[in-house]
Structure formats: structure tokens, C-alpha cells
Amino acid sequence: MTSASELALACGGFLDAALAGQISHCDQQLPNDSVASAIKLDLPGGGFAWDKPLGASVAELMAATLSH
């Protein structure tokens, strides 16, 4: 199980790595859609987690974030 603070660290680390060009993928549609629909949800203890608008999914982004 991932705690909220661990999730915040994972999301922040993934975003930092992505912005630094340290993450790539094979241009697959599901991950593309997941990233395109993701929004940042600020957490009460600091940091953020990936969130989604109604009808969207960030499952692929969350899986990549946690595996990173």
C-alpha cells in the first residue's frame, strides 16, 4: 500500500523526471490519453497526486508513476 506522502513523492519525482527528459515511452494511445487528461490534485500534507476529470482515467499514468 502506498501512503499519501509516498504518492506525493512519487508524483513529484515522476513529473521532475519527465520535465528533465529522463522518461520516454513508445507513443502508445492509452498512456498518451492518461497523461493528457491528468490534473494535479494538491494534497493537504504538501505535494500533489494525479487526479482525473469525470469520465477520464489516469490509471496508466499512476502505474508509470509508481513504477518509476
C-alpha positions in Angstrom: 0.0 0.0 0.0 1.2 3.5 -0.8 0.7 6.3 1.7 -0.3 9.8 0.7 3.2 11.1 1.4 4.8 8.3 -0.7 2.3 9.1 -3.5 3.2 12.8 -3.4 6.9 11.9 -3.6 6.3 9.5 -6.5 4.2 12.0 -8.4 6.6 14.9 -7.9 9.6 12.7 -8.8 7.9 11.4 -12.0 7.0 14.9 -13.1 10.5 16.2 -12.4 12.0 13.3 -14.4 9.6 13.8 -17.3 10.3 17.5 -17.5 14.1 16.8 -17.4 13.6 14.4 -20.4 14.5 11.3 -18.4 11.3 9.4 -19.2 10.1 8.2 -22.6 7.6 5.7 -23.9 6.6 4.2 -27.3 3.9 6.7 -28.1 1.0 4.4 -27.1 -2.5 5.7 -27.1 -3.6 4.7 -23.6 -0.6 6.4 -21.8 -1.0 9.4 -24.1 -4.6 9.8 -23.1 -3.9 9.2 -19.4 -1.3 12.0 -19.4 -3.4 14.3 -21.5 -6.4 14.0 -19.1 -4.4 14.2 -15.8 -4.7 17.1 -13.4 -2.7 17.8 -10.3 -4.6 17.5 -7.0 -2.8 19.4 -4.2 -2.6 17.2 -1.1 -3.2 18.7 2.4 0.2 17.5 3.7 2.1 19.0 0.7 2.9 17.8 -2.7 0.3 16.5 -5.2 -1.2 13.4 -6.7 -2.6 12.7 -10.2 -6.3 13.2 -10.5 -8.8 13.0 -13.3 -11.8 14.7 -14.7 -15.1 12.8 -14.7 -15.1 10.1 -17.4 -11.3 10.0 -17.8 -8.6 7.6 -16.5 -5.1 8.2 -15.2 -4.5 4.5 -14.4 -1.7 4.2 -16.9 0.0 7.4 -15.6 -0.4 6.3 -12.0 1.1 2.9 -12.8 4.1 4.5 -14.6 4.5 7.0 -11.7 4.5 4.3 -9.0 6.9 2.0 -11.0 9.3 4.9 -11.6 
